Amino acid sequence: MTGVAFAPDYRTLFIGIQHPGENGGSTFPSGQPGAKPRSSVLAIRRDDGGVIGAA
């Protein structure tokens, strides 16, 4: 992981991934055979639209 940040309303969590699967043969995020893994940013939200970390 290279970084973690919340949106100002705390309803989205962003996580930076620098070298996913670099040593494990991963093709994330494309999933195509022979593709090189690329750095990515994941955005995580709750299904109900609530604040991340709240019950």
C-alpha positions in Angstrom: 0.0 0.0 0.0 1.2 3.5 -0.8 -1.5 5.5 0.9 -4.9 5.6 2.5 -7.3 8.5 2.5 -11.0 9.3 3.2 -13.2 11.5 1.1 -14.2 14.6 3.1 -17.6 13.0 4.0 -16.0 9.7 5.1 -18.3 7.8 2.8 -15.4 6.6 0.5 -12.1 5.2 1.4 -9.3 5.3 -1.2 -6.3 2.9 -1.0 -3.2 3.2 -3.3 -1.5 -0.1 -4.4 1.9 0.4 -6.0 3.0 -3.1 -7.2 0.2 -5.6 -7.0 1.4 -9.1 -7.4 4.8 -8.1 -8.7 6.4 -11.3 -7.5 3.4 -13.6 -7.9 2.6 -13.4 -11.6 -0.5 -11.3 -11.1 -2.1 -9.4 -14.1 -4.2 -7.1 -11.9 -6.1 -5.0 -12.9 -6.5 -6.2 -16.5 -6.6 -9.9 -15.9 -5.4 -10.5 -19.4 -2.8 -13.3 -20.0 0.7 -11.8 -20.3 -0.3 -8.3 -19.0 1.9 -6.6 -16.5 0.5 -5.6 -13.1 -0.2 -1.9 -12.8 -0.4 0.5 -9.8 -4.0 1.1 -8.8 -6.3 3.1 -6.6 -9.2 1.3 -5.0 -12.3 3.2 -3.9 -14.3 1.5 -1.1 -17.9 2.5 -0.2 -20.6 0.9 1.9 -23.6 -0.6 0.2 -26.0 1.5 2.3 -24.0 4.8 1.5 -23.1 5.2 5.2 -20.0 6.5 6.8 -17.0 4.1 6.6 -16.3 2.7 10.1 -19.7 3.5 11.5 -22.0 0.8 12.7 
